[in-house]
Amino acid sequence: MGAKVILTICGRAGSKGFKNKNLKTFCGKPLVHYSLSAAELFCRLRPDLKIDIVLNTDSGLLRELVVNSYPEVTALNRPASLCGDTVPKMAVFQQSVRQMEERRGERYDFHMDLDITSPLRTAADVAACYAKMEQGQGLDVVMSAVKSRRSPYMNMAKRVEDHVEQVVPTRFTARQQVPQCYDLNASVYVFRRAFLAQNETGFLWDGKCEIVEMEDTAVLDIDSEEDFELMELIARHLYAQKPSFAEVRDNIR
């Protein structure tokens, strides 16, 4: 058996920006089941790995929605201290790893996380993120991303008192001069266990980071009713045109 991997799916009860978003039905199926389906497909792609799939939540409704269809998933209770709006998600990851290692009596090599509100990912996206970590030299974090639609070097501004200024002060005058930038879409994270366990800041950029580029599907995080409606439209197009996206939907139990 190869490396030991904990794969988390994390969701709080309620949501200030988009009420109960983790409990929504997306294109006729529970939103959280898209992440579970992608996790299951990844397990099939990498039978050499020992993968534990874990739900971390303080929501009884979300727990029921998951374990009723995916009984092999281990559900962990998220304490109230980790449910605040400003709690870094890395603290939730650390809690998950710590509790699962205590239960299993063994140490993981890597931690992965699939975000509930990013349903438009493929099994290949998940596998590519893990492979990048597996093959990278001294990497601590691998994140999924897409090419940025706007560049902080050229066409983004920040407010400073009574005016705006460049986000990144430069003298570039043409788009072709600027470094390629990426939007981190929060769909897939892979952490080296040692980095995650030792981190005390909740700041992932304290580690050596790398990205895996995913297909740009316009909006990946669902943070509003408008995002949700747009994503369903995009999803229906992708399911009709691209088998790798439809595979995740069709694999849902």
Salt bridges, closest charged atoms under 4 A:
GLU40 OE1 - ARG44 NH2 3.41
GLU40 OE2 - ARG253 NH2 2.51
ASP48 OD2 - ARG46 NH2 2.74
ASP52 OD2 - LYS50 NZ 3.84
ASP52 OD2 - ARG104 NE 3.20
GLU72 OE2 - ARG253 NH2 2.67
ASP85 OD1 - ARG12 NH1 3.09
ASP85 OD2 - LYS16 NZ 2.73
GLU101 OE1 - ARG193 NH2 2.84
GLU106 OE2 - LYS50 NZ 3.16
ASP113 OD2 - LYS89 NZ 3.34
ASP115 OD2 - LYS89 NZ 3.06
GLU134 OE2 - ARG46 NH2 2.81
ASP162 OD1 - HIS163 ND1 3.08
GLU165 OE2 - HIS163 NE2 2.80
GLU213 OE2 - LYS147 NZ 2.80
GLU215 OE2 - LYS242 NZ 2.62
ASP216 OD2 - ARG149 NH2 3.14
ASP223 OD1 - LYS21 NZ 3.13
ASP250 OD1 - ARG249 NE 2.83
